[in-house]
Amino acid sequence: MSGFTEALRERVRAARERLAAALRENDAYETAVAQDELDDALRIARAHGVETERDPGGA
């Protein structure tokens, strides 16, 4: 696995954790920021054909 792929998967994992924490805390601002980060990371993963942990289809 390339360094790029590893870094991208880590970015997606961290964004998912951040989003989950924000949702648990009912923090609307942090939820919006975390969702944006996750969306961006998943968009990049799809563009480069990187499969992520939760979606073997590449998103």
C-alpha positions as MATLAB code, in Angstrom:
seq = 'MSGFTEALRERVRAARERLAAALRENDAYETAVAQDELDDALRIARAHGVETERDPGGA';
ca = [
       0.000    0.000    0.000;
       1.374    3.398   -0.932;
       1.972    6.195    1.518;
      -0.718    8.241   -0.231;
      -3.289    5.481    0.205;
      -2.405    4.988    3.859;
      -2.579    8.719    4.560;
      -5.917    9.057    2.797;
      -7.431    6.133    4.679;
      -6.183    7.629    7.942;
      -7.729   10.984    6.992;
     -11.093    9.306    6.365;
     -10.873    7.350    9.633;
     -10.028   10.466   11.643;
     -12.802   12.464    9.980;
     -15.327    9.754   10.826;
     -14.193    9.744   14.445;
     -14.384   13.530   14.632;
     -17.882   13.502   13.155;
     -19.059   10.826   15.586;
     -17.688   12.805   18.532;
     -19.357   16.000   17.346;
     -22.681   14.206   16.960;
     -22.388   12.725   20.466;
     -21.746   16.202   21.844;
     -24.604   17.773   19.859;
     -22.153   20.396   18.581;
     -23.729   21.763   15.401;
     -20.680   23.753   14.295;
     -18.200   20.910   14.854;
     -20.593   18.500   13.141;
     -20.687   20.720   10.048;
     -16.896   21.089    9.983;
     -16.330   17.360   10.512;
     -18.882   16.421    7.854;
     -17.179   18.750    5.378;
     -13.795   17.166    6.131;
     -15.226   13.669    5.707;
     -16.943   14.595    2.444;
     -13.687   16.046    1.107;
     -11.635   13.012    2.129;
     -14.168   10.625    0.568;
     -14.261   12.688   -2.636;
     -10.488   12.429   -2.946;
     -10.601    8.697   -2.192;
     -13.188    8.128   -4.934;
     -11.199   10.231   -7.410;
      -8.115    8.087   -6.821;
      -9.845    4.715   -6.555;
      -8.956    4.271   -2.892;
     -11.297    1.943   -1.033;
     -12.160    3.091    2.455;
     -12.811    0.943    5.491;
     -16.610    1.142    5.526;
     -17.312    1.092    1.807;
     -15.512   -1.467   -0.315;
     -16.950    0.309   -3.359;
     -14.431    3.113   -2.964;
     -16.305    5.691   -0.906;
];
